[in-house]
Amino acid sequence: QVQLVESGGGLVQAGGSLRLSCAASGSIFSIKAMGWYRQAPGKQREWVAAITSGGNTNYADSVKGRFTISRDNVKNTVYLQMNSLKHEDKAVYYCNVVAVVGTLVDYWGQGTQVTVSS
């Protein structure tokens, strides 16, 4: 089992920045990748960014160049630095971890709200 605790959401003006954090605990040795998803009101949850255990990163086109995902393997924490925020970035952001527990299993954080004001 992997437990995830998110923090860092809030209200920011358009053009501003926020940093999200997600701390993992439990069977952290089994983690293969960590990432972020988001869900805006009335929309499906969408993938935002991911980082593998080897440090390779990938981003959705909508956030490429503005968001940066990173991880601290000592603290077992993944971060999402969000710059140049736009109104359309407003959503609940969820941390996601893919771990091997016999088979590949997805774990999710509780979600943190990001609101971007005009």
NORZI-V641359 format. One record per helix or strand of 3 or more residues. SS is the DSSP state (A for helix, B for strand). FROM is the first residue (numbers start at 1). TO is the last residue. If there is no record, write none. Layout:
ss: (SS	SS)
from: (FROM	FROM)
to: (TO	TO)
//
This chain:
ss: (B	B	B	A	B	B	B	B	B	A	B	B	B)
from: (2	10	18	28	31	46	57	67	77	87	91	104	112)
to: (7	13	26	30	39	52	59	72	82	89	100	108	117)
//
